[in-house]
Every structure is written in structure tokens, then in C-alpha cells.
Amino acid sequence: MTILITGATGRVGRHVVQQLVKRGADVRVLSRDPSKADVPAGVTVVKGDLLDIDSLRTAVNGVSTLFLLNAVTGDEFTQAIIALNIAREAGVDRLVYLSVIHADRFVNVPHFAVKSGAERMIEQMGFGATILRPSYFIDNELMIRDVILNHGVYPMPIGSKGVAMVDTRDIGEVAAIELIRRERAPGKLPIETINLVGPDTLTGSDVANIWSDILGRPVTYGGDDPTAFEQNLANFMPKWMAYEMRLMAERYVSDGMIPEEGDVARLTRILGRPPYSYRSFATQIAAAATKPA
């Protein structure tokens, strides 16, 4: 049977597709622009999006299992609910949904509230689903790489409670494993929630110290005030989204993104290896920056 992937060309979705193909799955992706969908050979691409009902119905036809990823947009909740309804209408009852850690707690942050609502709809609509709840993505740090490398400042206001950042490669691999597990099951499996976290829970000062160690020169933590963070984001994204990211950063500072007991061990069992660490990411970035042109 066929597995449908939404958000297939993004930071997480491309890893999901690659991992599924690696495991021999029959994969179909939904893409607004198939000419730009850089997917492996053998993957079917359907033109459309989550608000195009006709294309969505075409995409789910003959599908057994759905990976639902909704990007942070102003109409994210509408997209999620439409996708869930069209999937149920087509008889799809096996689902992996990309939510976010603490979705039920950080409800003043719009995309957390949306994902919490979608989780409730998945349960009420009778899907057999794995809810994946990732922490802060390690590769978000690529946006601030130049500030770290050129100015010696770690500017993300993540606070002193700790954030267990997760690598998008780990998210994609766990998603693929769960999609195949559900797709190959003889019947619909019960809902299960998995927190996706990194092996280390790091404060802002911890991260700055990692960079200092790797670079061999001081890197300081820029502090907990999210004002400059919001202002910088507003230079290249809508102001409402920059404000939403500020609200999220404020929750990093006030609450952290801390794993539950057993989360890291569980991911290690699922992956068959430890999750990728922040230090390994930072080491790769530093090595790439010093590589001769």
C-alpha cells in the first residue's frame, strides 16, 4: 500500500521520504510545484496543497497511511482539519502527525495551540495515530550560524531551564519507522505519543560553552530578552510570525523544553542508536566554516 507524505520538500519531510524509500516503501508526496520536488526515483508526486480539495482527494486515493505535517501559517489549523477530514473520507485510518513537545501546555503560542487542537481531532475522529512531539530543531541554528561564527555570540534566547534540541534527521527516521509500523500492521493500532528530543538538555550558557570549546575562542550567551530576536526575524518573515516565535522563546525561558523520564532511552531503542547531539551538529558547522574554499 501507499504512504502519502505532506510537507515532503521541507526540512523534516525530505528526511521522512528518504528514510521510507530506503526501507522500500511505496511513497507518494503532495507538492505545490512538482517541478521543484526533488524526491528520490520511484516517488510519485501529486500537484496540490492542503487547501485544494480536489488535489487532496486525488492524493489520498489508494493511500493506506498518511504523514501529516502542517507548516506554521496563518491558516494552519484549517489545513490540518481539512486534511484529516479528507483522509477519513477516503478511508485512511493510519496516521503519523508531526506535533510539537508541550503542545498542550504552551497554548499561548499559536502553532502549539493549533497542534494541540489537531491532536484532539485525531483522537475524536478515530484515527490510529502516532503523535510525534519534537523539541526545538537543532538545524534552526543555521539561521544564526554567522552570528555565532563571526561575532562570538549565541543569540537564541533559550534561557536557563534547558532545551533538549532534536536533529531533523532523527525526526525523519522515527517518522518513517512509525509510518511503516502502522502501514504494515494487520489492523489499526492505538494512538501513541512520542517526544522527540536530543540526548542533552542545554541552557543558553551550555550552548555558548559548546561553541567556545569547538571554536577555541569565547562565545557568549546573548541573554534571555527576546526583543532583538523578534526584531531580527521580522526582517525576513511576516511580523505576526516573528511575534509568534518570540512567544515561543519566552516559553523556552520560563519553562524550557525538557524531556520526560525515559524519552531519550525510548528514542535510542527506536533508532537503534543514540539521537544526534548538539555538539556533533556544531562540530560539523565549524568544520565546514574553516574548510578551504
GIHU-V447226 format. One record per residue. N is the residue number from 1. RES is the residue in three letters. PHI is phi in whole degrees, -180 to 180 (NA if undefined). OMEGA is omega in degrees with one decimal (999 if undefined). D_CENTER is the distance of its C-alpha to the mean C-alpha in Angstrom with 1 decimal. Layout:
N/RES/PHI/OMEGA/D_CENTER ; N/RES/PHI/OMEGA/D_CENTER
//
This chain:
1/MET/NA/-172.1/25.1 ; 2/THR/-102/175.3/22.3 ; 3/ILE/-108/179.2/18.5 ; 4/LEU/-98/179.7/17.1 ; 5/ILE/-115/169.6/13.6 ; 6/THR/-99/-176.9/12.5 ; 7/GLY/64/-169.0/10.4 ; 8/ALA/-71/-177.6/11.8 ; 9/THR/-102/-179.5/12.6 ; 10/GLY/-87/-173.6/9.4 ; 11/ARG/-63/178.2/7.6 ; 12/VAL/-90/-173.1/5.6 ; 13/GLY/-57/-178.8/8.5 ; 14/ARG/-65/176.5/11.2 ; 15/HIS/-70/177.2/10.6 ; 16/VAL/-61/-179.4/10.7 ; 17/VAL/-61/-179.2/13.8 ; 18/GLN/-60/-179.1/15.4 ; 19/GLN/-69/177.7/15.1 ; 20/LEU/-68/178.4/16.6 ; 21/VAL/-61/178.3/19.3 ; 22/LYS/-58/-178.2/20.0 ; 23/ARG/-96/173.6/20.7 ; 24/GLY/81/-179.0/22.9 ; 25/ALA/-79/173.0/21.2 ; 26/ASP/-88/-169.2/22.3 ; 27/VAL/-115/173.5/19.4 ; 28/ARG/-127/179.9/19.5 ; 29/VAL/-125/175.4/17.1 ; 30/LEU/-104/-176.1/17.5 ; 31/SER/-141/176.2/17.8 ; 32/ARG/-64/-176.8/19.7 ; 33/ASP/-134/-178.0/21.5 ; 34/PRO/-56/-179.4/22.1 ; 35/SER/-67/179.8/24.0 ; 36/LYS/-105/-179.5/21.0 ; 37/ALA/-83/-177.7/18.8 ; 38/ASP/-83/-176.1/19.1 ; 39/VAL/-117/-180.0/18.6 ; 40/PRO/-63/176.9/20.7 ; 41/ALA/-57/178.4/24.2 ; 42/GLY/94/178.6/24.6 ; 43/VAL/-85/179.3/21.5 ; 44/THR/-85/179.5/22.7 ; 45/VAL/-114/176.2/21.4 ; 46/VAL/-110/179.5/22.3 ; 47/LYS/-76/177.3/22.7 ; 48/GLY/153/177.4/21.4 ; 49/ASP/-149/-171.3/18.7 ; 50/LEU/-77/173.5/17.8 ; 51/LEU/-109/177.7/20.8 ; 52/ASP/-98/-171.2/23.2 ; 53/ILE/-61/-178.0/24.7 ; 54/ASP/-63/-178.9/26.9 ; 55/SER/-69/178.8/24.3 ; 56/LEU/-67/176.7/21.9 ; 57/ARG/-64/176.3/24.9 ; 58/THR/-63/-176.2/25.6 ; 59/ALA/-66/-176.1/22.2 ; 60/VAL/-87/-179.4/22.2 ; 61/ASN/-64/179.3/25.8 ; 62/GLY/81/-178.8/26.3 ; 63/VAL/-90/177.8/22.7 ; 64/SER/-98/-171.3/22.4 ; 65/THR/-141/-175.1/18.7 ; 66/LEU/-122/166.5/15.8 ; 67/PHE/-102/-176.2/12.1 ; 68/LEU/-107/175.4/11.1 ; 69/LEU/-123/177.1/8.3 ; 70/ASN/-108/178.2/9.8 ; 71/ALA/-68/176.8/9.4 ; 72/VAL/-74/178.7/10.8 ; 73/THR/-138/179.6/14.4 ; 74/GLY/-66/-179.5/17.7 ; 75/ASP/-114/-176.7/18.0 ; 76/GLU/-59/-176.8/14.5 ; 77/PHE/-68/176.6/16.3 ; 78/THR/-60/178.9/19.0 ; 79/GLN/-61/-178.8/16.8 ; 80/ALA/-64/-176.5/15.2 ; 81/ILE/-68/176.7/18.8 ; 82/ILE/-62/-179.6/20.4 ; 83/ALA/-61/179.7/18.1 ; 84/LEU/-65/179.5/18.7 ; 85/ASN/-66/179.5/22.4 ; 86/ILE/-65/177.8/22.8 ; 87/ALA/-63/179.8/21.2 ; 88/ARG/-64/177.6/23.6 ; 89/GLU/-58/-178.3/26.4 ; 90/ALA/-86/178.3/26.0 ; 91/GLY/88/176.5/26.1 ; 92/VAL/-78/179.8/22.5 ; 93/ASP/-125/-179.8/22.0 ; 94/ARG/-118/-166.6/19.4 ; 95/LEU/-147/164.6/15.7 ; 96/VAL/-121/-175.4/12.3 ; 97/TYR/-115/178.3/10.2 ; 98/LEU/-90/178.9/6.5 ; 99/SER/-102/178.8/7.6 ; 100/VAL/-154/-179.8/7.4 ; 101/ILE/-62/-179.2/10.0 ; 102/HIS/64/179.9/13.4 ; 103/ALA/-57/-177.4/12.8 ; 104/ASP/-83/-178.4/16.4 ; 105/ARG/-109/-175.7/17.7 ; 106/PHE/-91/-169.4/16.2 ; 107/VAL/-78/172.5/17.6 ; 108/ASN/-78/176.8/19.2 ; 109/VAL/-92/-170.3/15.9 ; 110/PRO/-51/-175.0/15.7 ; 111/HIS/-74/171.2/12.1 ; 112/PHE/-71/178.9/12.2 ; 113/ALA/-61/177.3/15.5 ; 114/VAL/-59/-177.0/14.4 ; 115/LYS/-69/174.0/11.9 ; 116/SER/-63/177.0/14.7 ; 117/GLY/-64/178.5/17.1 ; 118/ALA/-64/176.9/15.3 ; 119/GLU/-59/178.9/15.2 ; 120/ARG/-64/179.4/18.9 ; 121/MET/-66/179.0/19.6 ; 122/ILE/-58/179.1/18.2 ; 123/GLU/-68/-176.1/20.6 ; 124/GLN/-69/-178.7/23.4 ; 125/MET/-87/171.2/23.2 ; 126/GLY/85/177.7/23.7 ; 127/PHE/-74/162.9/20.8 ; 128/GLY/-90/-167.9/20.3 ; 129/ALA/-144/164.3/16.6 ; 130/THR/-105/176.0/14.0 ; 131/ILE/-95/177.8/11.7 ; 132/LEU/-96/-177.5/8.6 ; 133/ARG/-118/180.0/8.0 ; 134/PRO/-76/169.8/5.8 ; 135/SER/-81/176.0/7.8 ; 136/TYR/-54/-179.3/7.9 ; 137/PHE/-74/176.3/6.5 ; 138/ILE/-58/-173.5/9.9 ; 139/ASP/-75/165.6/10.1 ; 140/ASN/-60/-177.5/10.3 ; 141/GLU/-66/177.2/13.7 ; 142/LEU/-62/179.2/14.8 ; 143/MET/-68/-175.9/15.7 ; 144/ILE/-114/-177.9/18.1 ; 145/ARG/-54/-176.0/19.4 ; 146/ASP/-66/177.9/22.7 ; 147/VAL/-64/179.7/23.4 ; 148/ILE/-66/-173.3/23.0 ; 149/LEU/-72/-172.7/25.0 ; 150/ASN/-96/-175.1/27.6 ; 151/HIS/-122/176.4/28.2 ; 152/GLY/67/-180.0/27.5 ; 153/VAL/-129/170.0/25.3 ; 154/TYR/-96/-166.6/21.8 ; 155/PRO/-92/-177.6/21.1 ; 156/MET/-72/-178.5/17.9 ; 157/PRO/-81/-176.2/19.3 ; 158/ILE/-98/169.7/17.5 ; 159/GLY/81/-174.4/20.9 ; 160/SER/-116/177.3/22.8 ; 161/LYS/-81/178.4/21.2 ; 162/GLY/114/177.7/18.5 ; 163/VAL/-131/180.0/14.7 ; 164/ALA/-94/-174.2/13.3 ; 165/MET/-62/-175.9/10.8 ; 166/VAL/-118/178.4/8.6 ; 167/ASP/-82/-179.2/8.8 ; 168/THR/-64/175.2/6.4 ; 169/ARG/-64/177.6/9.7 ; 170/ASP/-69/177.5/9.7 ; 171/ILE/-59/-178.4/6.5 ; 172/GLY/-62/-178.1/8.3 ; 173/GLU/-70/177.5/11.6 ; 174/VAL/-64/178.4/11.2 ; 175/ALA/-59/179.9/10.1 ; 176/ALA/-64/179.1/13.1 ; 177/ILE/-60/-179.4/15.3 ; 178/GLU/-70/177.4/14.8 ; 179/LEU/-61/-179.4/15.4 ; 180/ILE/-69/178.2/18.5 ; 181/ARG/-60/-179.8/19.7 ; 182/ARG/-74/-178.3/19.7 ; 183/GLU/-63/-176.3/21.1 ; 184/ARG/-92/179.7/23.8 ; 185/ALA/-69/-179.3/24.8 ; 186/PRO/-66/178.5/28.2 ; 187/GLY/-152/180.0/27.2 ; 188/LYS/-64/179.9/24.4 ; 189/LEU/-95/-179.4/22.8 ; 190/PRO/-67/178.1/22.2 ; 191/ILE/-67/178.9/19.0 ; 192/GLU/-139/179.1/17.1 ; 193/THR/-115/-179.5/14.4 ; 194/ILE/-126/171.8/12.6 ; 195/ASN/-79/179.6/11.2 ; 196/LEU/-106/-173.0/9.0 ; 197/VAL/-137/173.5/10.7 ; 198/GLY/-87/-176.5/12.6 ; 199/PRO/-75/-175.6/16.4 ; 200/ASP/-127/174.6/17.6 ; 201/THR/-99/-167.2/17.4 ; 202/LEU/-117/172.2/18.5 ; 203/THR/-89/176.4/20.3 ; 204/GLY/-59/178.5/20.8 ; 205/SER/-67/177.1/24.0 ; 206/ASP/-60/-178.5/22.7 ; 207/VAL/-65/177.3/20.3 ; 208/ALA/-59/179.3/23.3 ; 209/ASN/-67/176.4/25.5 ; 210/ILE/-61/179.7/23.3 ; 211/TRP/-64/178.4/23.5 ; 212/SER/-60/-179.1/27.2 ; 213/ASP/-65/-176.9/27.8 ; 214/ILE/-70/-176.2/26.2 ; 215/LEU/-84/-179.5/27.8 ; 216/GLY/73/177.4/31.1 ; 217/ARG/-154/-173.6/31.5 ; 218/PRO/-66/167.7/30.6 ; 219/VAL/-125/-177.6/27.2 ; 220/THR/-105/175.0/27.2 ; 221/TYR/-82/-174.9/24.7 ; 222/GLY/-74/177.0/24.9 ; 223/GLY/104/-170.5/25.0 ; 224/ASP/-90/-177.1/23.4 ; 225/ASP/-69/-176.5/24.6 ; 226/PRO/-85/-173.7/21.8 ; 227/THR/-61/-179.9/24.4 ; 228/ALA/-65/177.1/24.3 ; 229/PHE/-58/179.0/20.5 ; 230/GLU/-62/-177.7/20.7 ; 231/GLN/-63/178.9/23.6 ; 232/ASN/-66/179.4/22.0 ; 233/LEU/-63/-178.3/19.0 ; 234/ALA/-66/176.8/21.5 ; 235/ASN/-75/-177.3/23.0 ; 236/PHE/-136/173.0/20.4 ; 237/MET/-144/179.0/18.5 ; 238/PRO/-56/-176.3/20.1 ; 239/LYS/-63/178.8/21.7 ; 240/TRP/-64/-179.9/20.2 ; 241/MET/-72/176.8/16.6 ; 242/ALA/-61/178.2/17.9 ; 243/TYR/-67/177.4/19.5 ; 244/GLU/-61/177.7/16.4 ; 245/MET/-66/175.1/14.7 ; 246/ARG/-62/179.0/18.0 ; 247/LEU/-59/177.5/17.9 ; 248/MET/-65/179.4/14.6 ; 249/ALA/-62/178.1/16.3 ; 250/GLU/-62/177.2/19.3 ; 251/ARG/-75/170.6/17.6 ; 252/TYR/-56/-175.4/16.5 ; 253/VAL/-69/-174.9/20.2 ; 254/SER/-79/-173.2/21.6 ; 255/ASP/-124/-171.4/19.6 ; 256/GLY/78/171.2/17.2 ; 257/MET/-127/-168.1/14.1 ; 258/ILE/-106/-179.7/16.2 ; 259/PRO/-65/169.3/15.7 ; 260/GLU/-83/-179.9/18.1 ; 261/GLU/-59/178.3/20.9 ; 262/GLY/94/-177.5/20.2 ; 263/ASP/-61/-176.9/16.4 ; 264/VAL/-66/178.5/16.7 ; 265/ALA/-63/179.3/19.6 ; 266/ARG/-64/178.8/18.0 ; 267/LEU/-64/177.9/15.1 ; 268/THR/-62/177.4/17.9 ; 269/ARG/-67/-177.8/19.8 ; 270/ILE/-64/-176.0/17.2 ; 271/LEU/-79/-174.7/16.5 ; 272/GLY/76/-180.0/20.2 ; 273/ARG/-167/176.0/19.5 ; 274/PRO/-68/173.0/18.2 ; 275/PRO/-62/177.8/14.5 ; 276/TYR/-64/-176.3/14.6 ; 277/SER/-99/175.3/15.9 ; 278/TYR/-64/-178.8/15.7 ; 279/ARG/-60/-180.0/19.3 ; 280/SER/-66/176.3/18.8 ; 281/PHE/-62/-177.4/16.3 ; 282/ALA/-63/178.4/18.9 ; 283/THR/-62/178.9/21.7 ; 284/GLN/-65/-179.8/20.5 ; 285/ILE/-64/-179.6/20.1 ; 286/ALA/-65/-179.8/23.5 ; 287/ALA/-65/179.7/25.1 ; 288/ALA/-65/-177.8/23.9 ; 289/ALA/-71/-177.3/25.4 ; 290/THR/-99/-179.9/28.7 ; 291/LYS/-69/-179.9/29.1 ; 292/PRO/-59/-179.5/32.3 ; 293/ALA/-70/999/31.9
//
